[in-house]
Amino acid sequence: MGIRPVMITGDQPLTAKSISSEVGIDEFVAQAKPEDKYSIAKREQAESRIVAMIGDGTNDAPALAAADVGLAMNSGTEAAKEAANMVDLESNPAKIIEVVMLGKQLLMTRGAVTAFSIANDIAKYFAIMPVLFGAAIPELQALNVLQLGLKSAVLSALIFNAIIIPLLIPLAMRGIAFKPTSTMTLFLKNTLIYGVGGVIVPFIGIKLIDLLLVVVFHI
């Protein structure tokens, strides 16, 4: 999932090593004071990393406030809950995994919708601009690959735009399913599906609407 877990504790090194090995965490910091936890969070952020912190004690409050995502346990102190971004009512530290997955899903969804929208707009303009300016610049007629008419081209693009925007709402509401994998793999997959799809769909949609307008309304 791209998460590097670090256990930061005020315990002695031997105790910290024993606990971290039992729960499968390779990296730990022992005998940490509140300022140490805060410094670690800021240091990781300075290296362009997103910091998510779980804590329940007053000593965790400074780091929880500094972290990008601060998750306090409901059973923890009031100082920790006030410093954190959110409070887990179940007091389950593993809930941070669900928080990270939700965050990545939101990020992927925003990227997918943005990629589709930008590609969609570029394709629409590429489809209708040669028609609009073909009379003034005859060379542009060669780019009219869809063979659209002047009146039907504008109307087809407007109708397509009115149809495609509501169709994106379910995608934005439901979100993109997240599966733990590398960031580059996710980026390439979403770019291929939604970026390339955003280029192809307008050409098909506008041409179909144009044919319908010509056949039905003789525009």
KEKOLPA-599630 format. One record per residue (C-alpha): residue in three letters; x negated, y negated, z. Coordinates in Angstrom, 1 decimal, always signed. Layout:
BEGIN
<site><code>ALA</code><px>X</px><py>Y</py><pz>Z</pz></site>
...
This chain:
BEGIN
<site><code>MET</code><px>+0.0</px><py>+0.0</py><pz>+0.0</pz></site>
<site><code>GLY</code><px>-3.0</px><py>-2.3</py><pz>+0.1</pz></site>
<site><code>ILE</code><px>-2.9</px><py>-2.7</py><pz>+3.9</pz></site>
<site><code>ARG</code><px>-6.1</px><py>-2.6</py><pz>+5.9</pz></site>
<site><code>PRO</code><px>-5.1</px><py>-1.9</py><pz>+9.5</pz></site>
<site><code>VAL</code><px>-7.2</px><py>-3.2</py><pz>+12.4</pz></site>
<site><code>MET</code><px>-6.5</px><py>-2.6</py><pz>+16.1</pz></site>
<site><code>ILE</code><px>-7.4</px><py>-5.6</py><pz>+18.2</pz></site>
<site><code>THR</code><px>-7.3</px><py>-4.8</py><pz>+21.9</pz></site>
<site><code>GLY</code><px>-8.6</px><py>-6.0</py><pz>+25.3</pz></site>
<site><code>ASP</code><px>-9.5</px><py>-2.5</py><pz>+26.3</pz></site>
<site><code>GLN</code><px>-13.0</px><py>-1.2</py><pz>+26.7</pz></site>
<site><code>PRO</code><px>-14.8</px><py>+0.1</py><pz>+23.6</pz></site>
<site><code>LEU</code><px>-14.5</px><py>+3.8</py><pz>+24.5</pz></site>
<site><code>THR</code><px>-10.8</px><py>+3.5</py><pz>+25.2</pz></site>
<site><code>ALA</code><px>-10.2</px><py>+1.5</py><pz>+22.1</pz></site>
<site><code>LYS</code><px>-12.1</px><py>+4.0</py><pz>+20.0</pz></site>
<site><code>SER</code><px>-10.2</px><py>+6.9</py><pz>+21.4</pz></site>
<site><code>ILE</code><px>-6.8</px><py>+5.3</py><pz>+20.8</pz></site>
<site><code>SER</code><px>-7.7</px><py>+4.1</py><pz>+17.3</pz></site>
<site><code>SER</code><px>-8.9</px><py>+7.6</py><pz>+16.3</pz></site>
<site><code>GLU</code><px>-5.7</px><py>+9.2</py><pz>+17.7</pz></site>
<site><code>VAL</code><px>-3.4</px><py>+7.0</py><pz>+15.6</pz></site>
<site><code>GLY</code><px>-5.7</px><py>+7.1</py><pz>+12.5</pz></site>
<site><code>ILE</code><px>-7.0</px><py>+3.5</py><pz>+12.5</pz></site>
<site><code>ASP</code><px>-10.7</px><py>+3.3</py><pz>+11.4</pz></site>
<site><code>GLU</code><px>-11.3</px><py>-0.3</py><pz>+12.4</pz></site>
<site><code>PHE</code><px>-10.9</px><py>-1.7</py><pz>+15.8</pz></site>
<site><code>VAL</code><px>-12.1</px><py>-4.7</py><pz>+17.9</pz></site>
<site><code>ALA</code><px>-12.4</px><py>-4.0</py><pz>+21.7</pz></site>
<site><code>GLN</code><px>-12.5</px><py>-6.5</py><pz>+24.6</pz></site>
<site><code>ALA</code><px>-10.8</px><py>-9.1</py><pz>+22.5</pz></site>
<site><code>LYS</code><px>-9.7</px><py>-12.3</py><pz>+24.2</pz></site>
<site><code>PRO</code><px>-6.8</px><py>-14.5</py><pz>+22.9</pz></site>
<site><code>GLU</code><px>-9.3</px><py>-16.8</py><pz>+21.1</pz></site>
<site><code>ASP</code><px>-10.9</px><py>-13.7</py><pz>+19.4</pz></site>
<site><code>LYS</code><px>-7.6</px><py>-12.5</py><pz>+18.0</pz></site>
<site><code>TYR</code><px>-6.9</px><py>-16.0</py><pz>+16.7</pz></site>
<site><code>SER</code><px>-10.4</px><py>-16.3</py><pz>+15.1</pz></site>
<site><code>ILE</code><px>-10.0</px><py>-12.9</py><pz>+13.4</pz></site>
<site><code>ALA</code><px>-6.7</px><py>-13.9</py><pz>+11.9</pz></site>
<site><code>LYS</code><px>-8.1</px><py>-17.2</py><pz>+10.6</pz></site>
<site><code>ARG</code><px>-11.3</px><py>-15.6</py><pz>+9.3</pz></site>
<site><code>GLU</code><px>-9.3</px><py>-13.1</py><pz>+7.2</pz></site>
<site><code>GLN</code><px>-7.1</px><py>-15.9</py><pz>+5.9</pz></site>
<site><code>ALA</code><px>-10.3</px><py>-17.9</py><pz>+4.9</pz></site>
<site><code>GLU</code><px>-11.2</px><py>-14.9</py><pz>+2.8</pz></site>
<site><code>SER</code><px>-7.9</px><py>-15.2</py><pz>+0.9</pz></site>
<site><code>ARG</code><px>-6.2</px><py>-12.3</py><pz>+2.6</pz></site>
<site><code>ILE</code><px>-2.6</px><py>-12.2</py><pz>+3.9</pz></site>
<site><code>VAL</code><px>-2.6</px><py>-11.5</py><pz>+7.6</pz></site>
<site><code>ALA</code><px>+0.3</px><py>-9.6</py><pz>+9.2</pz></site>
<site><code>MET</code><px>+0.1</px><py>-9.2</py><pz>+13.0</pz></site>
<site><code>ILE</code><px>+2.1</px><py>-7.2</py><pz>+15.5</pz></site>
<site><code>GLY</code><px>+2.0</px><py>-8.1</py><pz>+19.2</pz></site>
<site><code>ASP</code><px>+3.9</px><py>-8.2</py><pz>+22.4</pz></site>
<site><code>GLY</code><px>+1.8</px><py>-10.0</py><pz>+25.0</pz></site>
<site><code>THR</code><px>+1.1</px><py>-13.6</py><pz>+25.9</pz></site>
<site><code>ASN</code><px>-2.5</px><py>-13.0</py><pz>+24.8</pz></site>
<site><code>ASP</code><px>-1.2</px><py>-12.2</py><pz>+21.3</pz></site>
<site><code>ALA</code><px>+0.7</px><py>-15.5</py><pz>+20.9</pz></site>
<site><code>PRO</code><px>-2.1</px><py>-17.6</py><pz>+19.3</pz></site>
<site><code>ALA</code><px>-2.8</px><py>-15.0</py><pz>+16.7</pz></site>
<site><code>LEU</code><px>+0.9</px><py>-14.4</py><pz>+16.0</pz></site>
<site><code>ALA</code><px>+1.3</px><py>-18.1</py><pz>+15.4</pz></site>
<site><code>ALA</code><px>-1.7</px><py>-18.2</py><pz>+13.0</pz></site>
<site><code>ALA</code><px>-0.8</px><py>-15.0</py><pz>+11.1</pz></site>
<site><code>ASP</code><px>+1.1</px><py>-15.3</py><pz>+7.8</pz></site>
<site><code>VAL</code><px>+3.5</px><py>-12.7</py><pz>+9.1</pz></site>
<site><code>GLY</code><px>+3.9</px><py>-12.5</py><pz>+12.9</pz></site>
<site><code>LEU</code><px>+6.0</px><py>-9.6</py><pz>+14.2</pz></site>
<site><code>ALA</code><px>+6.7</px><py>-9.7</py><pz>+18.0</pz></site>
<site><code>MET</code><px>+8.2</px><py>-6.8</py><pz>+19.9</pz></site>
<site><code>ASN</code><px>+11.6</px><py>-7.5</py><pz>+21.5</pz></site>
<site><code>SER</code><px>+10.2</px><py>-5.9</py><pz>+24.7</pz></site>
<site><code>GLY</code><px>+7.3</px><py>-8.3</py><pz>+24.7</pz></site>
<site><code>THR</code><px>+6.8</px><py>-11.6</py><pz>+26.5</pz></site>
<site><code>GLU</code><px>+8.7</px><py>-14.8</py><pz>+25.6</pz></site>
<site><code>ALA</code><px>+5.4</px><py>-16.5</py><pz>+24.5</pz></site>
<site><code>ALA</code><px>+4.8</px><py>-13.8</py><pz>+21.9</pz></site>
<site><code>LYS</code><px>+8.4</px><py>-14.0</py><pz>+20.6</pz></site>
<site><code>GLU</code><px>+8.3</px><py>-17.8</py><pz>+20.3</pz></site>
<site><code>ALA</code><px>+5.0</px><py>-17.7</py><pz>+18.4</pz></site>
<site><code>ALA</code><px>+6.0</px><py>-15.0</py><pz>+15.9</pz></site>
<site><code>ASN</code><px>+7.9</px><py>-15.4</py><pz>+12.6</pz></site>
<site><code>MET</code><px>+10.2</px><py>-12.6</py><pz>+13.5</pz></site>
<site><code>VAL</code><px>+11.2</px><py>-10.3</py><pz>+16.4</pz></site>
<site><code>ASP</code><px>+11.7</px><py>-6.6</py><pz>+16.0</pz></site>
<site><code>LEU</code><px>+14.8</px><py>-5.7</py><pz>+18.2</pz></site>
<site><code>GLU</code><px>+13.8</px><py>-2.0</py><pz>+18.2</pz></site>
<site><code>SER</code><px>+10.2</px><py>-2.8</py><pz>+19.4</pz></site>
<site><code>ASN</code><px>+8.8</px><py>-0.4</py><pz>+16.8</pz></site>
<site><code>PRO</code><px>+5.3</px><py>-1.4</py><pz>+15.6</pz></site>
<site><code>ALA</code><px>+5.7</px><py>+0.7</py><pz>+12.5</pz></site>
<site><code>LYS</code><px>+8.4</px><py>-1.7</py><pz>+11.3</pz></site>
<site><code>ILE</code><px>+5.5</px><py>-3.9</py><pz>+9.9</pz></site>
<site><code>ILE</code><px>+5.3</px><py>-1.4</py><pz>+7.0</pz></site>
<site><code>GLU</code><px>+9.0</px><py>-2.1</py><pz>+6.1</pz></site>
<site><code>VAL</code><px>+8.3</px><py>-5.8</py><pz>+6.4</pz></site>
<site><code>VAL</code><px>+5.3</px><py>-5.6</py><pz>+4.0</pz></site>
<site><code>MET</code><px>+7.2</px><py>-3.4</py><pz>+1.5</pz></site>
<site><code>LEU</code><px>+10.1</px><py>-5.9</py><pz>+1.6</pz></site>
<site><code>GLY</code><px>+7.7</px><py>-8.8</py><pz>+1.0</pz></site>
<site><code>LYS</code><px>+6.1</px><py>-7.0</py><pz>-1.9</pz></site>
<site><code>GLN</code><px>+9.5</px><py>-6.2</py><pz>-3.4</pz></site>
<site><code>LEU</code><px>+10.5</px><py>-9.8</py><pz>-3.2</pz></site>
<site><code>LEU</code><px>+7.2</px><py>-10.9</py><pz>-4.8</pz></site>
<site><code>MET</code><px>+7.6</px><py>-8.3</py><pz>-7.6</pz></site>
<site><code>THR</code><px>+11.2</px><py>-9.3</py><pz>-8.2</pz></site>
<site><code>ARG</code><px>+10.3</px><py>-13.0</py><pz>-8.5</pz></site>
<site><code>GLY</code><px>+7.5</px><py>-12.2</py><pz>-10.8</pz></site>
<site><code>ALA</code><px>+9.7</px><py>-9.9</py><pz>-13.0</pz></site>
<site><code>VAL</code><px>+12.4</px><py>-12.5</py><pz>-13.3</pz></site>
<site><code>THR</code><px>+9.9</px><py>-15.3</py><pz>-14.0</pz></site>
<site><code>ALA</code><px>+8.1</px><py>-13.3</py><pz>-16.6</pz></site>
<site><code>PHE</code><px>+11.3</px><py>-12.4</py><pz>-18.4</pz></site>
<site><code>SER</code><px>+12.7</px><py>-15.9</py><pz>-18.3</pz></site>
<site><code>ILE</code><px>+9.5</px><py>-17.5</py><pz>-19.7</pz></site>
<site><code>ALA</code><px>+9.2</px><py>-14.9</py><pz>-22.4</pz></site>
<site><code>ASN</code><px>+12.9</px><py>-15.2</py><pz>-23.1</pz></site>
<site><code>ASP</code><px>+12.7</px><py>-19.0</py><pz>-23.6</pz></site>
<site><code>ILE</code><px>+9.6</px><py>-18.7</py><pz>-25.8</pz></site>
<site><code>ALA</code><px>+11.3</px><py>-16.2</py><pz>-28.0</pz></site>
<site><code>LYS</code><px>+14.5</px><py>-18.2</py><pz>-28.3</pz></site>
<site><code>TYR</code><px>+12.7</px><py>-21.4</py><pz>-29.3</pz></site>
<site><code>PHE</code><px>+10.6</px><py>-19.4</py><pz>-31.8</pz></site>
<site><code>ALA</code><px>+13.9</px><py>-18.0</py><pz>-33.3</pz></site>
<site><code>ILE</code><px>+15.8</px><py>-21.3</py><pz>-33.7</pz></site>
<site><code>MET</code><px>+13.0</px><py>-23.9</py><pz>-34.2</pz></site>
<site><code>PRO</code><px>+12.2</px><py>-22.9</py><pz>-37.8</pz></site>
<site><code>VAL</code><px>+15.9</px><py>-23.2</py><pz>-38.6</pz></site>
<site><code>LEU</code><px>+16.3</px><py>-26.6</py><pz>-37.0</pz></site>
<site><code>PHE</code><px>+13.3</px><py>-28.2</py><pz>-38.6</pz></site>
<site><code>GLY</code><px>+13.2</px><py>-26.1</py><pz>-41.7</pz></site>
<site><code>ALA</code><px>+14.7</px><py>-28.9</py><pz>-43.8</pz></site>
<site><code>ALA</code><px>+12.2</px><py>-31.4</py><pz>-42.7</pz></site>
<site><code>ILE</code><px>+9.2</px><py>-29.0</py><pz>-42.8</pz></site>
<site><code>PRO</code><px>+9.8</px><py>-26.4</py><pz>-45.5</pz></site>
<site><code>GLU</code><px>+6.8</px><py>-24.4</py><pz>-44.4</pz></site>
<site><code>LEU</code><px>+8.7</px><py>-23.4</py><pz>-41.2</pz></site>
<site><code>GLN</code><px>+11.2</px><py>-21.5</py><pz>-43.2</pz></site>
<site><code>ALA</code><px>+8.7</px><py>-18.6</py><pz>-43.4</pz></site>
<site><code>LEU</code><px>+9.0</px><py>-18.2</py><pz>-39.7</pz></site>
<site><code>ASN</code><px>+12.8</px><py>-17.8</py><pz>-39.9</pz></site>
<site><code>VAL</code><px>+12.4</px><py>-14.0</py><pz>-39.6</pz></site>
<site><code>LEU</code><px>+16.0</px><py>-13.5</py><pz>-38.4</pz></site>
<site><code>GLN</code><px>+17.4</px><py>-15.3</py><pz>-41.5</pz></site>
<site><code>LEU</code><px>+19.7</px><py>-17.5</py><pz>-39.3</pz></site>
<site><code>GLY</code><px>+21.9</px><py>-20.2</py><pz>-40.6</pz></site>
<site><code>LEU</code><px>+21.6</px><py>-23.7</py><pz>-39.2</pz></site>
<site><code>LYS</code><px>+25.0</px><py>-23.8</py><pz>-37.5</pz></site>
<site><code>SER</code><px>+25.1</px><py>-20.2</py><pz>-36.3</pz></site>
<site><code>ALA</code><px>+21.5</px><py>-20.3</py><pz>-35.0</pz></site>
<site><code>VAL</code><px>+22.2</px><py>-23.0</py><pz>-32.4</pz></site>
<site><code>LEU</code><px>+25.5</px><py>-21.5</py><pz>-31.4</pz></site>
<site><code>SER</code><px>+24.1</px><py>-18.0</py><pz>-31.2</pz></site>
<site><code>ALA</code><px>+21.3</px><py>-19.2</py><pz>-28.9</pz></site>
<site><code>LEU</code><px>+23.7</px><py>-21.0</py><pz>-26.6</pz></site>
<site><code>ILE</code><px>+26.0</px><py>-18.0</py><pz>-26.4</pz></site>
<site><code>PHE</code><px>+23.0</px><py>-15.6</py><pz>-25.8</pz></site>
<site><code>ASN</code><px>+21.7</px><py>-17.9</py><pz>-23.0</pz></site>
<site><code>ALA</code><px>+25.2</px><py>-18.0</py><pz>-21.4</pz></site>
<site><code>ILE</code><px>+25.2</px><py>-14.2</py><pz>-21.4</pz></site>
<site><code>ILE</code><px>+21.7</px><py>-13.4</py><pz>-20.3</pz></site>
<site><code>ILE</code><px>+21.6</px><py>-15.6</py><pz>-17.2</pz></site>
<site><code>PRO</code><px>+24.5</px><py>-13.8</py><pz>-15.4</pz></site>
<site><code>LEU</code><px>+22.9</px><py>-10.5</py><pz>-16.4</pz></site>
<site><code>LEU</code><px>+19.7</px><py>-11.5</py><pz>-14.5</pz></site>
<site><code>ILE</code><px>+21.7</px><py>-12.0</py><pz>-11.3</pz></site>
<site><code>PRO</code><px>+22.0</px><py>-8.3</py><pz>-10.4</pz></site>
<site><code>LEU</code><px>+18.3</px><py>-7.9</py><pz>-11.0</pz></site>
<site><code>ALA</code><px>+17.5</px><py>-10.8</py><pz>-8.7</pz></site>
<site><code>MET</code><px>+19.9</px><py>-9.5</py><pz>-6.0</pz></site>
<site><code>ARG</code><px>+19.0</px><py>-5.8</py><pz>-6.1</pz></site>
<site><code>GLY</code><px>+15.2</px><py>-6.4</py><pz>-6.5</pz></site>
<site><code>ILE</code><px>+12.5</px><py>-4.3</py><pz>-8.1</pz></site>
<site><code>ALA</code><px>+11.9</px><py>-0.9</py><pz>-6.5</pz></site>
<site><code>PHE</code><px>+8.5</px><py>-0.9</py><pz>-4.8</pz></site>
<site><code>LYS</code><px>+6.3</px><py>+2.2</py><pz>-4.9</pz></site>
<site><code>PRO</code><px>+2.9</px><py>+2.1</py><pz>-3.1</pz></site>
<site><code>THR</code><px>+0.3</px><py>+1.6</py><pz>-5.8</pz></site>
<site><code>SER</code><px>-2.4</px><py>-0.8</py><pz>-6.8</pz></site>
<site><code>THR</code><px>-1.6</px><py>-4.5</py><pz>-7.4</pz></site>
<site><code>MET</code><px>-3.0</px><py>-4.4</py><pz>-11.0</pz></site>
<site><code>THR</code><px>-0.9</px><py>-1.4</py><pz>-11.9</pz></site>
<site><code>LEU</code><px>+2.2</px><py>-3.1</py><pz>-10.7</pz></site>
<site><code>PHE</code><px>+1.3</px><py>-6.3</py><pz>-12.5</pz></site>
<site><code>LEU</code><px>+0.6</px><py>-4.5</py><pz>-15.8</pz></site>
<site><code>LYS</code><px>+3.8</px><py>-2.5</py><pz>-15.5</pz></site>
<site><code>ASN</code><px>+6.0</px><py>-5.5</py><pz>-14.8</pz></site>
<site><code>THR</code><px>+4.4</px><py>-7.6</py><pz>-17.5</pz></site>
<site><code>LEU</code><px>+4.9</px><py>-4.8</py><pz>-20.1</pz></site>
<site><code>ILE</code><px>+8.5</px><py>-4.2</py><pz>-19.1</pz></site>
<site><code>TYR</code><px>+9.8</px><py>-7.7</py><pz>-18.4</pz></site>
<site><code>GLY</code><px>+7.4</px><py>-9.8</py><pz>-20.4</pz></site>
<site><code>VAL</code><px>+7.6</px><py>-7.8</py><pz>-23.6</pz></site>
<site><code>GLY</code><px>+11.3</px><py>-7.1</py><pz>-23.0</pz></site>
<site><code>GLY</code><px>+11.8</px><py>-10.9</py><pz>-22.6</pz></site>
<site><code>VAL</code><px>+10.4</px><py>-11.4</py><pz>-26.1</pz></site>
<site><code>ILE</code><px>+12.3</px><py>-8.6</py><pz>-27.8</pz></site>
<site><code>VAL</code><px>+15.7</px><py>-9.0</py><pz>-26.3</pz></site>
<site><code>PRO</code><px>+16.4</px><py>-12.6</py><pz>-27.5</pz></site>
<site><code>PHE</code><px>+15.7</px><py>-11.7</py><pz>-31.1</pz></site>
<site><code>ILE</code><px>+18.0</px><py>-8.7</py><pz>-31.0</pz></site>
<site><code>GLY</code><px>+20.7</px><py>-10.6</py><pz>-29.0</pz></site>
<site><code>ILE</code><px>+20.7</px><py>-13.8</py><pz>-31.1</pz></site>
<site><code>LYS</code><px>+20.7</px><py>-11.8</py><pz>-34.4</pz></site>
<site><code>LEU</code><px>+23.7</px><py>-9.7</py><pz>-33.3</pz></site>
<site><code>ILE</code><px>+25.6</px><py>-12.8</py><pz>-32.1</pz></site>
<site><code>ASP</code><px>+24.8</px><py>-14.5</py><pz>-35.3</pz></site>
<site><code>LEU</code><px>+26.1</px><py>-11.6</py><pz>-37.4</pz></site>
<site><code>LEU</code><px>+29.3</px><py>-11.6</py><pz>-35.3</pz></site>
<site><code>LEU</code><px>+29.8</px><py>-15.3</py><pz>-35.8</pz></site>
<site><code>VAL</code><px>+29.3</px><py>-15.0</py><pz>-39.5</pz></site>
<site><code>VAL</code><px>+31.7</px><py>-12.0</py><pz>-39.9</pz></site>
<site><code>VAL</code><px>+34.4</px><py>-13.2</py><pz>-37.6</pz></site>
<site><code>PHE</code><px>+34.3</px><py>-17.0</py><pz>-37.8</pz></site>
<site><code>HIS</code><px>+32.5</px><py>-17.4</py><pz>-41.2</pz></site>
<site><code>ILE</code><px>+30.1</px><py>-19.9</py><pz>-39.7</pz></site>
